[in-house]
């Protein structure tokens, strides 16, 4: 594997600026890597080889003219298959959208094009983002590059695996209950859920409108900051888009990389740890806390009592919104249509199409959400869950009145074996225990690699949460911890990942 592929996006920007590499050569190296290993990893559902090379050639021509479109112009990127793309399929990992070519770009995809980033293709995901392992894709599971017998997290395991396997230096994902941060944790990558509304959701095929958020998947904190700076900002096409711009996140990351956290107050969330959490996860988390202390931060314990109810509240709010959103897939306008024999009614066609087009997990959540919204049960379930959501938001408010950021392990365990939890949905749902509260409250969160668990040698994630609109605080603290950890390790964590040389195609 070329050493070029192991470099961060920020390092690639410097090489492009110095004329040491071209965007075409870089993009072709990524495509060659995909051809070499993706038969094993299965991070991609669609490869945009011809389009990516054409976009890279255009970037090189602009660079010769001195007309760059953005700081990341010429750096290739992968896009989760839940974001609409002109000229490329958008399936959401579902048979019901197999082969669908959207007539428009998602706002974030448009900004990628306007920024000059070659789009390598669309990455695999749990169907309609419903899952924590990328095993619920209708097109087969994705493997974790650290151990191909294990899951890469979900729902955005394809984006995380593509970055971890050195197939793409950057990727976009979406996070509804942890679908960027949890895959980041188990693949040793950096994953960010921005403040709700900081990045446009226009063109994101919604699962749960009040929870979904687009965000970066990268190898370094600075790379995530550069990507969020590019795709973030107000969008009049999205009614939930924040009207004001956030401060420069790249500047915050560069400031944090100096490693000085004097005066910072860090709150350890009491409810996100302890019994039932993998010992190796807690060990790496505690070591990271010591590094924060050594950098000048004050670390205290903070209680957020309503967080213990977050999982239950989420799995009522999310299915209710999902059942409403997925009602549009009715076989009448676009997508899969199955026509039963005889003289079927529209209802018969709809029933047959949904039965064939939706997988078991999607059906499970549609049924749960429809039941919870039905007459006689709305107040008992959905309305009660929204009340718990308010309590969680109040817990965040109270905690941030005491500390600058909150921290926890990103996930209770490292990556589990493929197939291990497929027959136990509740066990799989628990993988999102630490990430769900941020989505319910709309606050930003970042997961960065904290090392490898002693038990299995697999990556562990460290999660940092900040108040809404304080994304720059995440990047400052995250970059500081990243610099301290890499100094301790002597190299980025991903340098220890298996190279996958000679992987079967």
FIMI-548743 format. One line per field, with one value per residue (C-alpha): residue number from 1; residue in three letters; x, y, z. Coordinates in pm, 1 decimal, always signed. Each point is the difference from the previous one (the first is absolute). Layout:
BEGIN
num: NUM | ...
residu: ALA | ...
X: X | ...
Y: Y | ...
Z: Z | ...
***
This chain:
BEGIN
num: 1 | 2 | 3 | 4 | 5 | 6 | 7 | 8 | 9 | 10 | 11 | 12 | 13 | 14 | 15 | 16 | 17 | 18 | 19 | 20 | 21 | 22 | 23 | 24 | 25 | 26 | 27 | 28 | 29 | 30 | 31 | 32 | 33 | 34 | 35 | 36 | 37 | 38 | 39 | 40 | 41 | 42 | 43 | 44 | 45 | 46 | 47 | 48 | 49 | 50 | 51 | 52 | 53 | 54 | 55 | 56 | 57 | 58 | 59 | 60 | 61 | 62 | 63 | 64 | 65 | 66 | 67 | 68 | 69 | 70 | 71 | 72 | 73 | 74 | 75 | 76 | 77 | 78 | 79 | 80 | 81 | 82 | 83 | 84 | 85 | 86 | 87 | 88 | 89 | 90 | 91 | 92 | 93 | 94 | 95 | 96 | 97 | 98 | 99 | 100 | 101 | 102 | 103 | 104 | 105 | 106 | 107 | 108 | 109 | 110 | 111 | 112 | 113 | 114 | 115 | 116 | 117 | 118 | 119 | 120 | 121 | 122 | 123 | 124 | 125 | 126 | 127 | 128 | 129 | 130 | 131 | 132 | 133 | 134 | 135 | 136 | 137 | 138 | 139 | 140 | 141 | 142 | 143 | 144 | 145 | 146 | 147 | 148 | 149 | 150 | 151 | 152 | 153 | 154 | 155 | 156 | 157 | 158 | 159 | 160 | 161 | 162 | 163 | 164 | 165 | 166 | 167 | 168 | 169 | 170 | 171 | 172 | 173 | 174 | 175 | 176 | 177 | 178 | 179 | 180 | 181 | 182 | 183 | 184 | 185 | 186 | 187 | 188 | 189 | 190 | 191 | 192 | 193 | 194 | 195 | 196 | 197 | 198 | 199 | 200 | 201 | 202 | 203 | 204 | 205 | 206 | 207 | 208 | 209 | 210 | 211 | 212 | 213 | 214 | 215 | 216 | 217 | 218 | 219 | 220 | 221 | 222 | 223 | 224 | 225 | 226 | 227 | 228 | 229 | 230 | 231 | 232 | 233 | 234 | 235 | 236 | 237 | 238 | 239 | 240 | 241 | 242 | 243 | 244 | 245 | 246 | 247 | 248 | 249 | 250 | 251 | 252 | 253 | 254 | 255 | 256 | 257 | 258 | 259 | 260 | 261 | 262 | 263 | 264 | 265 | 266 | 267 | 268 | 269 | 270 | 271 | 272 | 273 | 274 | 275 | 276 | 277 | 278 | 279 | 280 | 281 | 282 | 283 | 284 | 285 | 286 | 287 | 288 | 289 | 290 | 291 | 292 | 293 | 294 | 295 | 296 | 297 | 298 | 299 | 300 | 301 | 302 | 303 | 304 | 305 | 306 | 307 | 308 | 309 | 310 | 311 | 312 | 313 | 314 | 315 | 316 | 317 | 318 | 319 | 320 | 321 | 322 | 323 | 324 | 325 | 326 | 327 | 328 | 329 | 330 | 331 | 332 | 333 | 334 | 335 | 336 | 337 | 338 | 339 | 340 | 341 | 342 | 343 | 344 | 345 | 346 | 347 | 348 | 349 | 350 | 351 | 352 | 353 | 354 | 355 | 356 | 357 | 358 | 359 | 360 | 361 | 362 | 363 | 364 | 365 | 366 | 367 | 368 | 369 | 370 | 371 | 372 | 373 | 374 | 375 | 376 | 377 | 378 | 379 | 380 | 381 | 382 | 383 | 384 | 385 | 386 | 387 | 388 | 389 | 390 | 391 | 392 | 393 | 394 | 395 | 396 | 397 | 398 | 399 | 400 | 401 | 402 | 403 | 404 | 405 | 406 | 407 | 408 | 409 | 410 | 411 | 412 | 413 | 414 | 415 | 416 | 417 | 418 | 419 | 420 | 421 | 422 | 423 | 424 | 425 | 426 | 427 | 428 | 429 | 430 | 431 | 432 | 433 | 434 | 435 | 436 | 437 | 438 | 439 | 440 | 441 | 442 | 443 | 444 | 445 | 446 | 447 | 448 | 449 | 450 | 451 | 452 | 453 | 454 | 455 | 456 | 457 | 458 | 459 | 460 | 461 | 462 | 463 | 464 | 465 | 466 | 467 | 468 | 469 | 470 | 471 | 472 | 473 | 474 | 475 | 476 | 477 | 478 | 479 | 480 | 481 | 482 | 483 | 484 | 485 | 486 | 487 | 488 | 489 | 490 | 491 | 492 | 493 | 494 | 495 | 496 | 497 | 498 | 499 | 500 | 501 | 502 | 503 | 504 | 505
residu: UNK | UNK | UNK | UNK | UNK | UNK | UNK | UNK | UNK | UNK | UNK | UNK | UNK | UNK | UNK | UNK | UNK | UNK | UNK | UNK | UNK | UNK | UNK | UNK | UNK | UNK | UNK | UNK | UNK | UNK | UNK | UNK | UNK | UNK | UNK | UNK | UNK | UNK | UNK | UNK | UNK | UNK | UNK | UNK | UNK | UNK | UNK | UNK | UNK | UNK | UNK | UNK | UNK | UNK | UNK | UNK | UNK | UNK | UNK | UNK | UNK | UNK | UNK | UNK | UNK | UNK | UNK | UNK | UNK | UNK | UNK | UNK | UNK | UNK | UNK | UNK | UNK | UNK | UNK | UNK | UNK | UNK | UNK | UNK | UNK | UNK | UNK | UNK | UNK | UNK | UNK | UNK | UNK | UNK | UNK | UNK | UNK | UNK | UNK | UNK | UNK | UNK | UNK | UNK | UNK | UNK | UNK | UNK | UNK | UNK | UNK | UNK | UNK | UNK | UNK | UNK | UNK | UNK | UNK | UNK | UNK | UNK | UNK | UNK | UNK | UNK | UNK | UNK | UNK | UNK | UNK | UNK | UNK | UNK | UNK | UNK | UNK | UNK | UNK | UNK | UNK | UNK | UNK | UNK | UNK | UNK | UNK | UNK | UNK | UNK | UNK | UNK | UNK | UNK | UNK | UNK | UNK | UNK | UNK | UNK | UNK | UNK | UNK | UNK | UNK | UNK | UNK | UNK | UNK | UNK | UNK | UNK | UNK | UNK | UNK | UNK | UNK | UNK | UNK | UNK | UNK | UNK | UNK | UNK | UNK | UNK | UNK | UNK | UNK | UNK | UNK | UNK | UNK | UNK | UNK | UNK | UNK | UNK | UNK | UNK | UNK | UNK | UNK | UNK | UNK | UNK | UNK | UNK | UNK | UNK | UNK | UNK | UNK | UNK | UNK | UNK | UNK | UNK | UNK | UNK | UNK | UNK | UNK | UNK | UNK | UNK | UNK | UNK | UNK | UNK | UNK | UNK | UNK | UNK | UNK | UNK | UNK | UNK | UNK | UNK | UNK | UNK | UNK | UNK | UNK | UNK | UNK | UNK | UNK | UNK | UNK | UNK | UNK | UNK | UNK | UNK | UNK | UNK | UNK | UNK | UNK | UNK | UNK | UNK | UNK | UNK | UNK | UNK | UNK | UNK | UNK | UNK | UNK | UNK | UNK | UNK | UNK | UNK | UNK | UNK | UNK | UNK | UNK | UNK | UNK | UNK | UNK | UNK | UNK | UNK | UNK | UNK | UNK | UNK | UNK | UNK | UNK | UNK | UNK | UNK | UNK | UNK | UNK | UNK | UNK | UNK | UNK | UNK | UNK | UNK | UNK | UNK | UNK | UNK | UNK | UNK | UNK | UNK | UNK | UNK | UNK | UNK | UNK | UNK | UNK | UNK | UNK | UNK | UNK | UNK | UNK | UNK | UNK | UNK | UNK | UNK | UNK | UNK | UNK | UNK | UNK | UNK | UNK | UNK | UNK | UNK | UNK | UNK | UNK | UNK | UNK | UNK | UNK | UNK | UNK | UNK | UNK | UNK | UNK | UNK | UNK | UNK | UNK | UNK | UNK | UNK | UNK | UNK | UNK | UNK | UNK | UNK | UNK | UNK | UNK | UNK | UNK | UNK | UNK | UNK | UNK | UNK | UNK | UNK | UNK | UNK | UNK | UNK | UNK | UNK | UNK | UNK | UNK | UNK | UNK | UNK | UNK | UNK | UNK | UNK | UNK | UNK | UNK | UNK | UNK | UNK | UNK | UNK | UNK | UNK | UNK | UNK | UNK | UNK | UNK | UNK | UNK | UNK | UNK | UNK | UNK | UNK | UNK | UNK | UNK | UNK | UNK | UNK | UNK | UNK | UNK | UNK | UNK | UNK | UNK | UNK | UNK | UNK | UNK | UNK | UNK | UNK | UNK | UNK | UNK | UNK | UNK | UNK | UNK | UNK | UNK | UNK | UNK | UNK | UNK | UNK | UNK | UNK | UNK | UNK | UNK | UNK | UNK | UNK | UNK | UNK | UNK | UNK | UNK | UNK | UNK | UNK | UNK | UNK | UNK | UNK | UNK | UNK | UNK | UNK | UNK | UNK | UNK | UNK | UNK | UNK | UNK | UNK | UNK | UNK | UNK | UNK | UNK | UNK | UNK | UNK | UNK | UNK | UNK | UNK | UNK | UNK | UNK | UNK | UNK
X: +0.0 | +126.1 | +113.7 | -195.2 | -326.2 | +99.0 | +29.7 | -265.5 | -205.7 | +188.9 | +331.0 | -134.0 | -101.9 | +361.6 | +132.0 | -247.5 | +98.1 | +369.6 | -61.5 | +138.9 | -317.6 | -297.7 | -364.4 | -27.2 | +287.0 | -146.8 | -350.3 | +131.0 | +195.9 | -323.7 | -185.3 | +280.8 | -18.4 | -376.8 | +51.0 | +259.6 | -184.3 | -367.5 | -92.6 | +85.5 | -107.4 | -310.0 | +5.6 | -145.8 | -331.6 | +86.2 | +336.9 | +8.3 | +334.5 | -48.6 | -169.5 | +260.4 | +290.1 | -172.8 | -56.3 | +363.8 | +123.1 | -212.6 | +156.0 | +351.0 | -85.6 | -134.8 | +313.4 | +216.5 | -209.9 | +14.0 | -378.8 | -60.8 | -357.8 | +71.5 | +286.3 | -93.5 | -15.3 | +132.6 | -27.0 | -226.5 | -297.1 | -254.5 | -367.5 | -246.7 | -272.6 | -275.2 | +95.9 | -145.1 | +245.4 | -71.2 | +130.8 | +65.7 | -241.5 | -140.3 | -139.3 | +19.8 | +117.5 | -352.3 | -144.1 | -298.2 | +227.5 | +224.0 | +129.3 | -165.6 | +192.4 | -104.1 | -74.3 | +173.9 | +298.8 | -23.0 | +124.1 | +312.8 | +73.2 | -46.3 | +248.6 | +248.8 | -25.9 | +27.2 | +305.8 | +169.3 | +10.1 | -9.8 | -278.7 | +128.2 | -340.9 | -278.3 | +64.1 | -188.0 | -236.9 | -269.2 | -325.9 | -142.1 | +263.3 | -173.7 | +269.3 | +324.3 | +210.1 | -56.8 | -129.2 | -351.1 | +99.4 | -199.8 | +327.8 | +200.1 | +204.1 | +316.5 | +304.5 | +219.8 | +350.3 | +155.2 | -157.9 | -215.1 | -199.3 | -137.0 | -249.4 | +111.4 | -279.9 | -313.2 | -194.7 | +291.9 | +244.8 | +77.4 | +132.3 | +203.5 | +141.9 | +94.3 | +204.0 | +151.9 | +94.0 | +175.5 | -246.4 | -94.6 | +162.2 | -337.3 | -362.9 | -341.0 | -237.6 | -321.1 | -64.0 | -352.2 | +93.6 | +374.6 | +38.3 | +316.0 | +155.8 | -52.2 | +151.3 | +284.3 | +62.1 | +16.1 | +209.5 | +253.0 | -118.8 | -125.1 | -376.1 | -192.0 | -369.2 | -29.4 | -254.4 | -346.2 | -51.7 | +367.4 | +14.0 | -294.0 | -218.9 | -148.1 | +43.9 | +54.5 | -256.1 | -148.6 | -47.1 | -82.3 | -12.2 | +55.3 | +306.1 | +184.1 | +319.1 | +264.4 | +361.2 | +364.9 | +184.0 | +377.5 | +337.6 | +80.6 | -184.8 | +135.4 | -128.0 | -349.3 | +20.1 | +100.7 | -284.5 | -263.7 | +117.2 | -56.8 | -344.9 | -146.5 | -193.6 | -353.8 | -214.8 | -334.5 | -113.0 | +10.4 | -245.4 | +204.5 | +327.0 | +162.8 | -14.2 | +343.9 | +339.9 | +225.4 | +352.8 | +286.2 | +28.9 | +336.2 | +141.4 | -132.9 | +161.5 | +334.7 | -18.2 | -77.3 | +285.5 | +240.6 | -118.9 | -66.5 | -335.4 | +65.5 | -324.4 | -217.9 | -250.8 | -87.9 | -300.2 | +3.3 | -358.8 | -65.6 | -280.1 | +211.6 | +236.8 | +41.8 | -154.1 | -61.6 | +258.9 | +298.7 | +301.8 | +237.3 | -229.2 | -0.5 | +378.9 | +68.5 | -257.7 | +161.7 | +344.0 | -134.3 | -140.3 | +346.4 | +140.8 | -263.0 | +95.6 | +368.6 | -88.6 | -152.3 | -367.0 | -200.0 | -194.8 | -311.1 | -287.5 | -340.2 | -334.4 | -259.8 | -269.7 | -241.7 | +263.0 | -93.5 | -333.8 | +150.5 | +10.6 | -367.6 | -107.4 | +201.2 | -149.5 | -345.5 | +71.9 | +208.4 | -238.4 | -295.0 | +174.1 | +134.4 | -341.5 | -131.9 | +298.7 | -3.2 | -369.3 | +101.8 | +149.3 | -332.4 | +102.7 | -213.1 | +255.5 | +353.7 | +194.9 | -79.1 | -343.2 | -122.1 | -330.6 | -176.9 | -177.1 | -366.2 | -168.1 | +184.9 | -112.6 | +237.1 | +7.4 | +99.0 | +287.0 | +112.4 | -6.6 | +192.1 | +258.2 | +68.2 | +19.4 | +262.2 | +180.7 | +40.8 | +223.0 | -89.4 | +149.2 | -183.4 | -327.1 | +59.0 | +43.1 | -291.1 | -229.8 | +126.8 | -34.9 | -345.8 | -119.7 | +140.8 | -171.8 | -335.3 | -312.6 | +3.6 | +376.1 | +140.3 | -0.9 | +125.1 | +297.8 | +99.5 | -109.0 | +165.8 | +323.1 | +0.0 | -30.8 | +305.8 | +175.9 | -66.2 | +146.7 | +314.0 | +33.3 | -30.2 | +269.1 | +231.0 | -80.4 | +73.2 | +323.2 | +129.3 | -67.1 | +271.2 | +251.2 | +121.2 | -27.9 | -134.3 | +185.0 | -67.0 | +107.1 | -166.7 | -127.7 | -24.0 | +203.8 | +233.4 | -126.4 | -190.1 | +2.4 | -206.5 | -328.7 | +50.6 | -293.6 | -219.3 | -254.1 | -1.0 | -106.4 | -2.0 | +363.4 | +93.4 | -195.3 | +209.9 | +303.7 | -139.8 | -39.9 | +258.3 | -74.8 | -380.6 | -32.8 | +175.6 | -250.8 | -298.0 | +135.7 | +146.2 | +347.1 | +323.8 | +225.3 | +327.8 | +157.8 | +374.2 | +223.3 | +116.1 | +210.3 | -50.3 | -179.5 | +223.6 | -244.0 | -20.7 | +236.1 | -291.2 | -57.5 | -168.5 | -169.9 | +7.3 | -308.3 | -7.7 | -328.7 | -45.5 | -293.8 | -202.0 | +184.8 | +329.4 | +139.2 | +328.9 | +43.8 | -25.1 | +271.7 | +232.3 | -22.1 | -3.1 | +310.5 | +180.9 | -74.6 | +85.5 | +341.0 | +68.7 | -100.6 | +205.4 | +301.4 | -47.6 | -47.8 | +270.1 | -233.0 | -372.6 | -201.5 | -97.0 | +367.9 | -42.6 | -297.0 | +40.6 | +109.3 | -237.3 | +265.2 | -105.4 | -362.5 | -227.4 | -208.7
Y: +0.0 | +346.0 | +214.3 | +280.2 | -164.5 | +4.3 | +378.1 | +224.7 | +230.0 | +300.3 | -160.5 | -76.1 | +365.9 | +99.6 | -250.1 | +123.2 | +361.2 | -82.6 | -174.2 | -329.7 | -185.8 | +62.2 | -50.0 | -248.1 | -210.0 | +14.1 | -88.4 | -286.0 | -131.8 | -3.5 | -178.5 | -255.5 | -58.6 | -48.1 | -254.3 | -178.8 | -35.7 | +86.3 | -349.5 | -91.2 | +317.9 | +83.4 | +364.6 | +120.6 | -64.6 | +205.9 | +111.5 | +325.8 | -68.6 | +190.2 | +294.8 | +22.2 | +7.3 | +269.9 | +207.4 | -50.5 | +109.8 | +314.3 | +67.6 | -34.0 | +243.1 | +251.8 | -32.6 | +84.5 | +313.7 | +88.3 | -22.8 | -244.1 | -34.2 | -97.4 | -109.3 | -363.8 | +43.0 | -320.6 | -225.7 | -303.8 | -83.3 | -279.6 | +71.0 | -206.0 | -141.6 | +186.3 | +331.9 | +71.3 | +31.0 | +96.6 | -269.6 | -257.1 | -245.0 | +77.8 | -319.4 | +61.3 | -360.9 | -114.5 | -211.2 | +234.8 | +268.9 | -230.8 | +183.2 | +334.6 | +295.6 | +324.5 | +307.0 | +230.6 | +21.8 | +25.0 | +340.0 | -156.6 | -183.0 | +323.9 | +166.7 | -282.9 | +55.8 | +377.1 | -58.3 | -213.5 | -335.3 | -306.8 | -232.6 | -358.2 | -161.8 | -88.2 | -199.6 | -291.4 | +47.0 | -166.7 | +23.7 | +352.0 | +48.4 | -248.7 | -195.9 | +10.4 | -240.8 | +49.3 | -356.4 | +115.7 | +118.5 | -172.2 | -32.2 | -187.5 | +102.3 | +207.1 | -139.6 | +178.7 | +56.8 | -79.8 | -347.8 | -99.8 | -240.6 | +297.0 | +279.9 | +352.9 | +162.3 | +147.6 | +128.8 | +171.2 | -288.1 | +37.4 | +354.4 | -87.4 | -316.4 | +185.9 | +250.0 | -265.2 | -225.0 | +293.4 | -8.3 | +365.8 | +276.5 | +159.0 | -110.3 | +135.7 | -186.9 | +65.7 | -32.8 | -64.2 | -175.6 | -45.3 | -119.1 | +206.9 | -12.4 | -369.6 | -118.9 | +245.6 | -159.5 | -359.0 | +77.4 | +238.9 | +301.9 | +346.0 | +51.9 | +320.2 | +68.3 | +378.7 | +214.7 | -77.0 | +237.9 | +92.6 | -200.2 | -8.6 | -310.9 | +86.8 | -304.7 | -233.2 | -280.4 | +43.1 | -271.5 | +227.6 | +368.7 | +131.0 | -222.9 | -41.9 | +200.5 | -10.7 | -1.1 | -75.1 | -333.5 | +41.5 | -115.3 | +316.5 | +268.7 | +273.1 | -184.6 | -11.4 | +370.7 | +83.0 | -211.4 | +144.6 | +352.8 | -83.4 | -162.0 | +187.9 | +325.7 | +125.3 | -152.6 | +161.9 | -337.1 | -150.7 | +148.5 | -141.8 | +158.6 | +235.8 | +360.9 | +94.1 | -134.2 | -178.7 | +129.1 | -151.5 | -358.0 | -52.3 | +291.4 | -157.4 | -335.3 | +163.1 | +188.4 | -321.1 | -190.8 | +208.5 | -215.7 | +269.7 | -43.7 | +226.6 | +123.9 | -259.4 | -182.3 | -353.3 | -189.8 | -382.1 | -123.4 | -228.7 | -190.5 | -95.5 | -256.1 | -259.8 | -346.6 | -161.7 | +210.5 | -184.9 | +33.6 | +84.3 | +285.0 | +147.6 | -38.0 | +196.2 | +261.4 | +48.5 | +34.1 | +271.7 | +185.2 | +0.2 | +156.0 | +273.3 | +69.9 | +16.0 | +258.8 | +225.7 | -103.7 | -44.4 | -327.2 | -45.3 | -248.2 | +123.2 | -175.6 | +3.3 | -221.5 | +5.3 | -153.9 | -346.2 | +41.5 | +130.8 | -336.9 | -71.4 | +351.0 | -13.6 | -332.8 | +156.7 | +340.6 | -139.6 | -279.3 | +240.0 | +247.0 | -280.0 | -159.2 | +336.0 | +66.4 | -342.0 | +24.3 | +174.7 | -322.3 | -120.6 | -144.3 | +262.4 | +269.2 | -143.3 | -292.6 | -370.8 | -110.1 | -357.4 | -79.0 | -309.2 | -229.3 | +40.2 | +338.2 | +163.9 | +324.4 | +287.1 | -124.1 | -350.2 | +144.1 | +214.8 | -293.3 | -231.0 | +267.1 | +89.4 | -364.6 | -65.9 | +333.8 | +50.5 | -216.0 | -142.5 | +284.0 | +266.4 | -191.4 | -37.7 | +373.8 | +95.5 | -229.7 | +130.9 | +363.2 | -45.3 | -173.0 | +271.5 | +272.2 | -177.2 | +124.8 | -84.0 | -50.3 | +336.8 | +158.2 | -312.2 | -48.7 | +277.6 | +292.1 | -155.4 | -52.7 | +366.1 | +95.3 | -211.9 | +174.8 | +333.0 | -136.1 | -107.4 | +347.1 | +147.2 | -237.5 | +128.8 | +360.3 | -64.5 | -183.4 | +269.2 | +258.3 | -180.1 | -110.0 | +96.1 | -345.7 | -340.3 | -325.1 | -373.9 | -310.7 | +12.0 | -356.3 | -256.5 | -260.6 | -43.6 | -147.0 | -324.5 | -295.3 | +14.8 | -181.2 | -1.4 | +230.7 | -28.9 | -213.6 | +225.4 | +352.1 | +128.9 | -101.3 | +182.7 | +311.2 | +23.7 | +79.2 | +354.9 | +60.7 | +277.3 | +169.5 | +30.4 | +282.2 | +248.3 | -62.0 | +36.6 | +335.9 | +124.5 | +62.7 | -74.6 | -297.0 | -138.4 | -344.1 | -42.3 | -305.9 | -56.5 | -311.1 | -376.2 | -211.1 | -245.2 | -289.9 | -5.9 | +263.8 | +187.2 | +378.7 | +189.3 | +338.0 | +305.7 | +223.0 | +375.7 | +193.4 | +378.0 | +242.0 | +72.7 | +228.2 | -57.2 | -239.3 | +192.7 | -110.4 | -365.5 | +49.5 | +184.6 | -266.1 | -287.7 | +123.9 | +48.5 | -354.8 | -139.2 | +169.6 | -130.0 | -355.3 | -5.1 | +126.7 | -290.0 | -255.0 | +144.4 | -7.4 | +18.1 | -298.4 | -98.3 | -63.2 | -312.9 | -126.6 | -310.5 | +102.1 | -243.6 | -61.6 | -267.0 | +11.0 | -210.6 | +183.3
Z: +0.0 | -90.5 | +295.0 | -166.1 | +104.4 | +367.5 | +11.6 | +148.3 | -219.2 | +143.0 | -98.7 | -347.7 | -36.3 | +65.6 | -254.6 | -261.5 | +70.4 | -36.5 | -331.1 | +133.4 | -95.1 | -226.0 | +85.2 | -287.4 | +139.2 | +351.0 | -116.1 | -212.8 | +299.6 | +202.0 | -281.4 | -27.7 | +374.8 | -22.5 | -278.1 | +212.2 | +330.3 | -31.9 | -106.0 | +358.2 | +183.1 | -208.2 | +108.3 | -332.5 | -171.3 | -306.7 | -142.6 | -193.8 | -170.7 | -325.6 | +169.6 | +275.7 | -246.6 | -204.5 | +313.8 | +101.4 | -343.0 | +29.1 | +340.6 | -140.1 | -279.0 | +251.9 | +209.5 | -300.2 | -50.5 | +370.7 | +31.9 | +286.3 | +117.1 | +362.6 | +230.4 | -77.1 | -378.8 | -158.5 | +307.1 | -72.8 | +220.9 | +49.6 | +70.0 | +202.7 | -223.3 | +187.1 | -165.4 | -343.1 | -289.6 | -359.5 | -234.6 | +272.0 | +164.5 | +344.0 | +150.9 | +375.3 | +19.4 | -93.4 | -280.8 | -15.6 | -152.8 | -202.4 | -307.3 | +82.5 | -145.6 | +175.6 | -215.3 | +249.4 | +233.6 | +376.1 | +113.9 | +150.6 | -325.0 | -193.8 | +235.4 | -57.4 | -374.0 | +42.5 | +220.0 | -265.4 | +183.7 | -229.4 | +118.3 | +4.1 | +45.5 | +243.9 | +316.7 | +151.1 | +294.2 | +204.8 | -192.3 | +40.2 | +273.0 | +230.1 | +179.6 | +195.8 | -204.5 | -377.5 | -6.2 | -90.2 | -348.0 | -271.4 | -193.1 | +261.4 | +304.8 | +18.1 | +183.9 | +251.6 | -148.1 | +340.0 | -2.9 | -296.8 | +217.5 | +198.6 | -60.3 | -96.6 | +197.7 | -144.0 | -161.1 | -175.1 | +12.1 | -369.8 | +37.0 | +309.9 | -157.5 | -319.4 | +201.0 | +229.2 | -294.8 | -174.0 | -288.6 | +52.3 | +205.5 | +75.6 | +19.9 | +89.1 | +227.5 | +187.4 | +373.1 | +134.1 | +324.2 | -40.8 | -359.6 | -56.3 | +346.5 | +79.8 | -333.4 | +64.4 | +337.9 | -125.2 | -311.1 | +156.0 | -199.7 | +94.3 | -24.4 | +71.3 | +58.5 | -37.4 | +179.5 | -137.6 | -291.9 | -44.6 | -325.0 | -239.7 | -7.9 | -340.9 | -222.4 | +294.5 | -24.9 | +344.6 | +256.8 | +296.4 | -85.0 | +351.5 | +52.6 | -334.2 | -54.1 | -275.5 | +119.0 | -88.6 | +18.1 | -16.7 | +135.8 | +198.1 | +193.0 | -228.3 | -307.8 | +152.2 | +77.4 | -357.4 | -137.7 | +233.5 | -83.3 | -367.1 | +13.9 | +297.2 | +9.3 | -46.2 | -273.7 | -89.6 | -138.6 | +351.0 | +249.9 | +289.4 | -117.0 | +249.8 | -123.2 | +130.9 | -106.5 | +248.2 | +70.9 | -202.2 | +119.1 | -171.5 | +199.5 | +319.9 | -86.9 | -75.3 | +328.9 | +188.2 | -160.8 | +211.1 | +290.3 | +261.0 | +176.3 | +298.0 | +150.9 | -173.7 | +219.6 | -114.0 | +132.6 | +5.9 | -39.9 | +296.0 | -173.8 | -305.6 | +142.0 | +272.8 | +15.8 | -337.6 | -183.0 | -146.8 | +233.7 | -286.1 | -107.7 | +351.0 | +31.4 | -319.0 | +103.7 | +340.2 | -160.8 | -229.1 | +301.0 | +155.6 | -317.5 | +15.3 | +360.2 | -93.6 | -265.6 | +264.9 | -5.4 | +319.2 | -5.7 | +215.8 | +10.4 | -117.4 | +41.8 | -278.9 | +157.2 | -294.8 | -227.9 | +131.4 | -180.1 | -325.9 | -177.1 | +72.3 | -100.0 | -322.0 | -104.8 | +19.6 | -155.8 | -285.7 | -115.8 | +15.8 | -228.7 | -219.7 | -51.3 | -117.9 | -229.0 | -161.9 | -87.1 | -324.0 | -135.0 | -135.1 | -342.5 | -172.0 | -92.7 | +5.3 | +135.7 | -4.9 | -120.5 | +43.5 | -170.4 | +136.6 | -244.2 | -78.9 | +23.5 | +291.0 | +158.9 | +75.1 | +358.6 | -117.5 | -206.5 | +290.8 | +241.3 | -235.7 | -83.7 | +360.2 | +99.4 | -268.8 | +26.5 | +374.5 | +221.0 | +340.3 | +206.4 | -199.8 | +32.0 | +373.8 | +50.0 | -225.7 | +197.4 | +333.7 | -108.0 | -150.1 | +316.6 | +226.6 | -205.2 | -16.8 | +172.1 | +367.8 | +19.5 | -117.4 | +346.8 | +174.2 | -232.4 | -241.8 | +219.7 | +304.9 | -194.3 | -99.9 | +367.2 | +77.8 | -288.0 | +171.1 | +324.2 | -187.2 | -150.6 | +350.2 | +126.8 | -272.8 | +91.1 | +367.0 | -79.7 | -235.2 | +268.6 | +201.0 | -266.6 | -347.1 | -158.9 | +94.5 | -72.3 | -5.4 | -188.3 | -342.7 | +18.3 | +281.6 | -189.7 | -292.8 | -329.6 | +41.6 | -239.3 | -317.6 | +66.5 | +376.6 | +81.3 | -307.7 | +184.3 | +306.9 | -102.9 | +357.9 | +50.4 | -320.8 | +101.7 | +317.8 | -214.0 | -26.1 | +374.5 | +13.2 | -330.3 | +2.3 | +260.5 | -230.5 | -279.4 | +231.8 | +118.7 | -329.9 | +146.9 | -190.8 | +70.0 | -126.6 | +30.9 | -40.9 | +42.9 | +358.1 | -63.6 | -18.4 | +258.6 | +183.7 | -42.5 | -379.6 | -143.1 | -158.7 | -6.0 | +282.6 | -43.7 | +227.4 | -26.1 | +66.3 | +17.4 | -1.1 | +24.3 | -313.9 | -242.2 | +187.5 | -260.7 | +7.0 | +362.3 | -110.6 | -257.1 | +235.3 | +272.7 | -249.3 | -180.5 | +329.7 | +116.4 | -343.0 | +9.3 | +350.3 | -92.1 | -320.8 | +191.8 | +240.7 | -280.7 | -225.6 | -302.9 | -85.3 | +121.0 | -354.8 | -77.1 | +213.1 | -202.7 | -219.3 | -348.9 | -175.7 | -264.0 | -244.1 | +108.4 | -217.0 | -258.6
***
